[in-house]
Amino acid sequence: MADDQRGSAHALGCRKRRAFFPHRVRFLPRASPDALYKARRWRVVRRPSRLWTVLVYVEPPTRDELPSDLYFDDDLAWHRQHLGQPGHVALGSAAVQGSELVVLEYLSDVAQRASRVPEYRTRIRSLLGGWPNLTVHALVHLGIRLGLDRLRSPTSDRVLSATDPTREPGPDLFRRVYDRTLERDFGATRRGGWWHLDLHEVRSRALPLLADTEPIDADDRPTVCIVHDIERGVGHVRTEPAFAREAEIRGWSALERMLEIEAAAGVPSTYSVVGSLWDEAMARIGGPPHEVAFHSYDHGRRGQLLPCRRVDVRPRGYRPPQSRLTWEHRTSNLVLRNFDWFASSEASLGVDEPELRNRLVRVPIALDDYPLHTRAMEYDAWERRLMELVEQREFVAVGLHDCYGDDWLDRYPALLARLTAGARLRRVGDVADELFLAAAS
């Protein structure tokens, strides 16, 4: 299939080696980073439901010419858009406006940040330099698949005018990414800061796509996600000040104990951290195998999303304090701030399994440890309830707080042993990725 792709690419004018690599494309009903912000700024659309993303993955044998872990390196793949799949190279972001597909951005962390891995920089640029060309072709395919009539893509001049000048953007790079393929391969018309294409006229010029031959995951064990809320005493300052003072003292030791137990068990978890504690918590949590998300900025109910993003723009998930939803938790607000998933109690979401709705994955928390703190449940009864849920359902997410660690940490190793014996323990982000991939067209 790779040879067929290369032959077709040659016939369509991609004669240089770096203009092409064997690839797979995924079309996702998903908002890529800053997509909704750009769509609103350019007055294209306001609703997240109109946003689409194409992901371009390099395929063997070219993929195997670079180390496999390079595609997942957090410093290189800075936007973390691979969805857990190997070989992610680039993305194209777009919105549907009437009968037109409007391109918002072309992006390749691996190629554009290759200087972060100097020992592979030349190889990356040689092998994957054709990413702008292939991403444009993928977006043309998306427009055709959606039954649209036209494609509109910003010119390099338009994009440069909206780019922070302190970053010293190189005009030549922007022209190669935003202008060259549309003009050379498709004969696009330039008008008003946009390239314009009639999709009916250019459909025969788009490169063929690789058929999907990836194996289906046959693991039928239930999925369990452990979501740790890291807040020390912040969440109890007003309601239980004495308890809050105690939690401040023992909070970090509880977090460190969680990490030790999970490392011994080989279990990945999701840590949702209060933004005001971010740096101290991250110094302990580090990176993989765990995932980090936000648990508000200061455990308040208003004005939390923007302060969180000022702390760190990369975490993909958000969990509201006490699962209390406010106007700020509207899907459009969360997507605007580049969150892919939102975890809250089953009662607050009205669902008992994860769902992709309006470009946001909503993840229900079935049970947490608050009843242990209030003594509404003894630990043995609480664990029995959790195991009943795991036996009855395909998905269960459980919330565990650092500040309530005294109520469950001593039993945590045994609990993880029971869970791993009959279930798959996964990060919330992995479940979200799976839903996005399942929705791919």
C-alpha positions as CSV (number, residue, x, y, z in Angstrom):
1,M,0.0,0.0,0.0
2,A,2.9,2.4,0.8
3,D,4.2,1.7,-2.8
4,D,0.8,2.4,-4.2
5,Q,0.6,5.7,-2.3
6,R,4.1,6.7,-3.5
7,G,3.3,5.9,-7.1
8,S,0.1,8.0,-6.9
9,A,2.0,10.8,-5.3
10,H,4.6,10.7,-8.1
11,A,1.8,10.8,-10.7
12,L,0.2,13.8,-9.0
13,G,3.5,15.7,-8.9
14,C,5.1,14.8,-5.6
15,R,8.4,13.8,-7.1
16,K,10.8,14.8,-4.3
17,R,11.3,12.3,-1.6
18,R,10.7,14.8,1.2
19,A,7.3,15.8,-0.4
20,F,5.8,12.4,0.5
21,F,5.9,9.7,3.1
22,P,3.6,6.6,3.5
23,H,0.9,7.8,5.8
24,R,-2.5,7.2,7.4
25,V,-5.1,9.9,8.0
26,R,-7.8,10.1,10.7
27,F,-10.8,12.4,10.4
28,L,-12.1,13.4,13.8
29,P,-15.1,15.4,15.1
30,R,-12.8,17.1,17.5
31,A,-11.4,20.5,18.3
32,S,-7.6,20.8,18.0
33,P,-5.7,23.3,20.1
34,D,-7.1,26.9,19.9
35,A,-9.4,25.9,17.1
36,L,-12.5,27.4,18.6
37,Y,-10.7,30.6,19.5
38,K,-9.4,31.0,15.9
39,A,-12.8,30.1,14.5
40,R,-14.4,32.9,16.5
41,R,-11.7,35.4,15.9
42,W,-12.0,34.9,12.1
43,R,-15.8,34.9,12.4
44,V,-16.1,31.5,10.9
45,V,-18.2,29.6,13.5
46,R,-19.0,29.9,17.2
47,R,-20.1,26.4,18.0
48,P,-17.7,23.5,18.8
49,S,-19.9,21.1,16.9
50,R,-18.7,22.6,13.6
51,L,-15.0,21.8,14.3
52,W,-13.0,19.0,12.7
53,T,-9.4,17.7,13.0
54,V,-7.4,15.6,10.6
55,L,-4.4,13.7,12.0
56,V,-1.6,12.5,9.8
57,Y,0.4,9.5,10.9
58,V,3.6,8.2,9.2
59,E,3.4,4.5,8.4
60,P,6.1,1.8,8.1
61,P,8.7,1.5,6.8
62,T,9.4,5.2,7.1
63,R,8.0,5.3,10.7
64,D,10.5,2.7,11.8
65,E,13.5,4.9,10.7
66,L,13.0,6.9,13.9
67,P,12.8,5.7,17.5
68,S,9.2,4.7,18.4
69,D,9.2,6.7,21.6
70,L,10.1,9.9,19.7
71,Y,6.5,10.3,18.6
72,F,5.4,10.4,22.2
73,D,8.1,12.6,23.7
74,D,6.4,15.3,25.7
75,D,8.9,17.9,24.8
76,L,8.8,17.2,21.1
77,A,5.1,16.3,20.7
78,W,4.3,19.3,22.8
79,H,0.5,19.6,22.0
80,R,0.0,15.8,22.8
81,Q,-2.3,15.2,19.8
82,H,-1.2,11.7,19.0
83,L,-4.2,10.1,20.8
84,G,-1.9,7.3,22.0
85,Q,-1.3,6.1,18.4
86,P,2.3,5.7,17.0
87,G,3.7,7.8,14.3
88,H,1.7,11.0,14.6
89,V,3.3,13.8,12.5
90,A,0.8,16.6,11.8
91,L,-2.7,17.9,12.1
92,G,-5.0,20.1,10.2
93,S,-7.7,22.1,12.0
94,A,-10.9,23.1,10.2
95,A,-14.5,24.3,10.7
96,V,-17.6,23.7,8.6
97,Q,-19.3,26.9,7.6
98,G,-22.3,26.3,5.4
99,S,-21.1,24.3,2.4
100,E,-17.5,25.3,2.9
101,L,-14.6,23.8,4.9
102,V,-12.6,26.6,6.4
103,V,-9.0,25.6,7.4
104,L,-7.8,27.2,10.7
105,E,-4.3,25.8,11.1
106,Y,-1.7,23.3,9.9
107,L,0.6,22.0,12.7
108,S,3.5,19.5,13.1
109,D,5.2,19.4,16.5
110,V,7.5,16.7,15.4
111,A,8.8,18.6,12.4
112,Q,8.5,22.2,13.7
113,R,10.2,21.3,17.1
114,A,12.8,19.0,15.6
115,S,15.6,21.2,17.0
116,R,14.6,19.8,20.5
117,V,16.2,16.5,19.4
118,P,19.3,17.6,17.6
119,E,20.6,14.1,17.0
120,Y,17.5,13.4,14.9
121,R,16.7,16.8,13.5
122,T,18.2,16.3,10.0
123,R,16.6,12.8,9.8
124,I,13.2,14.1,10.8
125,R,13.3,16.9,8.2
126,S,14.4,14.5,5.5
127,L,11.8,11.9,6.2
128,L,8.8,14.0,7.3
129,G,9.4,17.3,5.4
130,G,6.3,16.6,3.3
131,W,3.9,17.0,6.2
132,P,2.3,20.3,4.9
133,N,1.6,18.8,1.5
134,L,0.0,15.7,3.0
135,T,-2.0,17.6,5.5
136,V,-3.5,19.8,2.8
137,H,-4.4,16.7,0.8
138,A,-6.0,15.2,3.9
139,L,-8.2,18.3,4.4
140,V,-9.3,18.2,0.8
141,H,-10.4,14.6,1.5
142,L,-12.2,15.8,4.6
143,G,-14.2,18.4,2.7
144,I,-15.1,15.8,0.0
145,R,-16.2,13.2,2.7
146,L,-18.4,15.8,4.4
147,G,-20.1,16.5,1.1
148,L,-19.0,20.1,1.0
149,D,-18.6,22.3,-2.1
150,R,-15.6,24.5,-1.3
151,L,-12.5,24.7,0.8
152,R,-11.1,28.0,2.1
153,S,-7.6,28.2,3.7
154,P,-5.8,31.2,5.1
155,T,-2.8,32.6,3.2
156,S,0.5,32.9,4.9
157,D,0.1,36.7,5.0
158,R,-3.1,36.3,7.0
159,V,-1.6,33.9,9.4
160,L,1.6,36.0,9.8
161,S,-0.4,39.1,10.6
162,A,-2.0,37.3,13.5
163,T,1.2,35.8,14.8
164,D,3.1,37.2,17.8
165,P,6.0,39.2,16.2
166,T,8.2,38.5,19.3
167,R,8.4,34.9,18.1
168,E,10.2,36.1,15.0
169,P,8.2,33.9,12.6
170,G,9.9,33.0,9.3
171,P,7.9,34.0,6.3
172,D,9.4,31.3,4.1
173,L,8.2,28.6,6.5
174,F,4.7,30.0,6.5
175,R,4.6,30.2,2.7
176,R,5.7,26.6,2.4
177,V,3.0,25.5,4.9
178,Y,0.1,27.7,4.0
179,D,0.6,28.6,0.3
180,R,2.7,26.2,-1.7
181,T,0.6,23.0,-1.9
182,L,-2.7,24.8,-2.4
183,E,-1.3,26.9,-5.3
184,R,1.0,24.2,-6.9
185,D,-1.1,21.0,-6.5
186,F,-4.6,22.4,-6.6
187,G,-4.4,25.7,-8.5
188,A,-6.3,27.5,-5.7
189,T,-7.4,31.1,-6.2
190,R,-6.1,33.7,-3.8
191,R,-8.6,36.3,-2.7
192,G,-9.1,38.5,0.5
193,G,-6.4,36.8,2.5
194,W,-7.7,33.3,1.7
195,W,-7.1,30.5,-0.7
196,H,-10.3,29.2,-2.4
197,L,-10.9,25.8,-3.9
198,D,-13.8,24.2,-5.6
199,L,-13.8,20.6,-4.2
200,H,-15.7,19.2,-7.1
201,E,-13.0,20.3,-9.5
202,V,-10.0,19.1,-7.5
203,R,-11.2,15.8,-6.0
204,S,-9.2,13.8,-8.6
205,R,-6.0,15.5,-7.6
206,A,-6.1,14.5,-3.9
207,L,-3.6,11.7,-2.9
208,P,-5.2,8.3,-2.1
209,L,-5.6,7.3,1.5
210,L,-4.3,4.3,3.2
211,A,-7.0,1.7,4.1
212,D,-7.4,1.1,7.8
213,T,-5.9,-2.2,8.7
214,E,-5.2,-1.7,12.4
215,P,-6.2,-4.6,14.7
216,I,-9.2,-4.2,16.9
217,D,-8.5,-4.2,20.7
218,A,-10.1,-7.5,21.8
219,D,-9.6,-7.0,25.6
220,D,-13.1,-7.3,27.0
221,R,-12.2,-6.6,30.7
222,P,-13.9,-3.6,32.3
223,T,-12.0,-0.4,32.4
224,V,-11.3,1.3,35.7
225,C,-10.0,4.9,35.9
226,I,-8.6,6.1,39.2
227,V,-8.8,9.9,39.5
228,H,-6.9,11.5,42.3
229,D,-8.0,15.0,43.4
230,I,-4.9,16.8,44.7
231,E,-6.0,19.7,46.8
232,R,-4.4,19.4,50.3
233,G,-6.6,21.5,52.6
234,V,-7.8,24.0,50.0
235,G,-11.2,22.4,49.7
236,H,-12.0,22.5,53.4
237,V,-10.7,25.9,54.5
238,R,-14.2,27.3,55.0
239,T,-16.2,24.3,55.9
240,E,-13.7,22.4,58.1
241,P,-10.8,24.7,59.0
242,A,-9.2,22.4,61.6
243,F,-9.2,19.5,59.1
244,A,-7.9,21.8,56.4
245,R,-4.9,22.6,58.6
246,E,-4.2,18.9,59.1
247,A,-4.5,18.2,55.4
248,E,-2.0,21.0,54.6
249,I,0.5,19.2,56.8
250,R,0.1,15.7,55.5
251,G,-1.0,16.4,51.9
252,W,2.3,15.9,50.1
253,S,3.2,12.8,52.1
254,A,-0.1,11.3,51.0
255,L,0.6,12.1,47.4
256,E,4.0,10.6,47.6
257,R,2.6,7.4,49.2
258,M,0.0,7.1,46.3
259,L,2.8,7.4,43.8
260,E,4.9,4.8,45.6
261,I,2.0,2.3,45.8
262,E,1.0,2.8,42.1
263,A,4.7,2.4,41.0
264,A,4.9,-0.9,42.8
265,A,1.7,-2.1,41.2
266,G,2.6,-0.8,37.8
267,V,-0.7,1.2,37.7
268,P,-1.3,4.4,35.7
269,S,-3.6,7.0,37.2
270,T,-5.0,10.4,36.5
271,Y,-4.1,13.2,38.9
272,S,-6.4,16.2,38.8
273,V,-4.5,19.0,40.6
274,V,-5.6,22.4,42.0
275,G,-3.8,24.9,39.9
276,S,-2.5,27.0,42.8
277,L,-0.6,23.8,43.9
278,W,0.6,22.9,40.4
279,D,4.3,23.3,40.5
280,E,4.8,21.6,43.8
281,A,2.5,18.7,42.8
282,M,4.2,18.3,39.4
283,A,7.6,18.1,41.0
284,R,6.3,14.9,42.7
285,I,4.1,13.4,40.0
286,G,6.4,14.0,37.0
287,G,5.2,12.6,33.7
288,P,4.2,9.2,32.4
289,P,2.8,6.7,33.2
290,H,0.5,9.1,35.0
291,E,-1.7,11.8,33.5
292,V,-2.3,15.3,35.0
293,A,-5.5,17.4,34.7
294,F,-6.9,20.4,36.5
295,H,-9.1,20.3,39.6
296,S,-9.9,24.1,39.3
297,Y,-7.4,26.8,40.2
298,D,-8.2,27.4,43.8
299,H,-11.2,25.1,44.5
300,G,-13.6,28.0,43.8
301,R,-16.7,28.0,41.7
302,R,-16.1,31.0,39.5
303,G,-13.3,32.2,37.2
304,Q,-11.3,29.0,37.3
305,L,-10.5,28.0,33.7
306,L,-8.4,31.0,32.5
307,P,-6.2,31.0,35.7
308,C,-5.6,27.3,35.1
309,R,-4.5,27.9,31.6
310,R,-2.1,30.6,32.8
311,V,-0.5,27.9,34.9
312,D,-0.2,25.3,32.1
313,V,-1.7,25.2,28.6
314,R,-1.2,21.5,28.0
315,P,-3.3,19.4,30.4
316,R,-6.3,18.0,28.4
317,G,-8.7,17.3,31.3
318,Y,-10.7,19.2,33.9
319,R,-12.5,18.0,37.0
320,P,-14.7,20.6,38.9
321,P,-14.6,20.8,42.7
322,Q,-17.3,18.7,44.4
323,S,-18.7,17.9,40.9
324,R,-20.7,21.2,41.1
325,L,-21.3,22.5,37.6
326,T,-21.5,26.3,36.8
327,W,-21.9,28.4,33.7
328,E,-18.2,28.1,33.3
329,H,-18.4,24.4,32.7
330,R,-20.5,24.8,29.5
331,T,-19.0,22.7,26.7
332,S,-18.2,25.7,24.6
333,N,-16.1,27.3,27.4
334,L,-14.2,24.0,28.0
335,V,-13.5,23.5,24.3
336,L,-12.5,27.2,24.0
337,R,-9.9,26.6,26.7
338,N,-8.6,23.4,24.9
339,F,-10.0,20.8,27.2
340,D,-10.7,17.4,25.6
341,W,-12.4,15.8,28.6
342,F,-14.4,16.7,31.6
343,A,-14.9,14.4,34.6
344,S,-17.7,14.9,37.2
345,S,-20.1,12.8,39.2
346,E,-22.7,10.6,37.5
347,A,-25.5,12.7,39.0
348,S,-24.1,15.9,37.7
349,L,-23.6,14.6,34.1
350,G,-26.6,12.4,33.9
351,V,-24.7,9.5,32.4
352,D,-23.0,6.4,33.7
353,E,-20.5,5.8,30.9
354,P,-18.1,8.2,29.0
355,E,-19.6,9.9,26.0
356,L,-18.4,12.2,23.3
357,R,-20.7,15.1,23.0
358,N,-20.2,18.4,21.1
359,R,-16.4,17.8,20.8
360,L,-15.9,17.1,24.5
361,V,-15.7,13.8,26.2
362,R,-17.7,13.7,29.4
363,V,-16.5,11.2,32.0
364,P,-18.8,10.2,34.9
365,I,-17.3,9.5,38.3
366,A,-19.2,6.6,39.8
367,L,-17.9,6.7,43.4
368,D,-15.4,8.7,45.4
369,D,-14.0,8.7,49.0
370,Y,-16.1,11.5,50.5
371,P,-18.4,9.0,52.3
372,L,-15.2,7.6,54.0
373,H,-14.4,11.1,55.2
374,T,-17.9,11.8,56.6
375,R,-18.1,8.2,58.0
376,A,-21.2,7.6,56.0
377,M,-19.6,4.4,54.9
378,E,-17.0,2.1,56.4
379,Y,-14.1,1.2,54.2
380,D,-15.1,-2.5,53.7
381,A,-18.6,-1.5,52.6
382,W,-17.1,1.2,50.3
383,E,-14.8,-1.3,48.7
384,R,-17.6,-3.8,48.2
385,R,-19.6,-1.2,46.4
386,L,-16.7,-0.4,44.1
387,M,-16.1,-4.0,43.2
388,E,-19.8,-4.5,42.6
389,L,-19.7,-1.6,40.1
390,V,-16.7,-3.1,38.4
391,E,-18.4,-6.5,38.0
392,Q,-21.6,-4.9,36.7
393,R,-20.2,-2.3,34.2
394,E,-17.8,-1.9,31.4
395,F,-16.5,1.4,32.8
396,V,-16.0,2.7,36.3
397,A,-14.2,5.9,37.4
398,V,-13.4,6.3,41.1
399,G,-12.3,9.5,42.8
400,L,-9.7,9.5,45.6
401,H,-8.5,12.6,47.4
402,D,-5.0,13.2,48.9
403,C,-6.7,14.9,51.9
404,Y,-8.7,11.8,52.7
405,G,-5.7,9.5,52.4
406,D,-5.8,8.4,56.0
407,D,-9.1,6.7,55.3
408,W,-7.9,4.5,52.5
409,L,-4.1,4.6,51.8
410,D,-3.3,1.6,54.1
411,R,-5.7,-0.5,52.1
412,Y,-4.7,0.8,48.7
413,P,-2.1,-1.9,47.7
414,A,-4.7,-4.6,48.3
415,L,-7.4,-2.7,46.4
416,L,-5.1,-2.2,43.4
417,A,-4.4,-6.0,43.4
418,R,-8.1,-6.8,43.4
419,L,-8.8,-4.3,40.6
420,T,-5.9,-5.4,38.3
421,A,-6.9,-9.0,38.7
422,G,-10.2,-8.4,36.8
423,A,-10.0,-5.0,35.1
424,R,-7.8,-2.7,33.0
425,L,-6.6,0.3,34.9
426,R,-6.3,3.2,32.5
427,R,-6.0,7.0,32.5
428,V,-9.0,9.1,31.7
429,G,-7.2,10.7,28.7
430,D,-6.7,7.2,27.2
431,V,-10.5,6.6,27.4
432,A,-11.1,10.0,25.8
433,D,-8.7,9.2,23.0
434,E,-10.5,5.9,22.3
435,L,-13.8,7.7,22.0
436,F,-12.3,10.3,19.6
437,L,-10.8,7.5,17.5
438,A,-14.0,5.5,17.5
439,A,-15.8,8.6,16.1
440,A,-13.3,9.0,13.3
441,S,-14.8,8.8,9.8
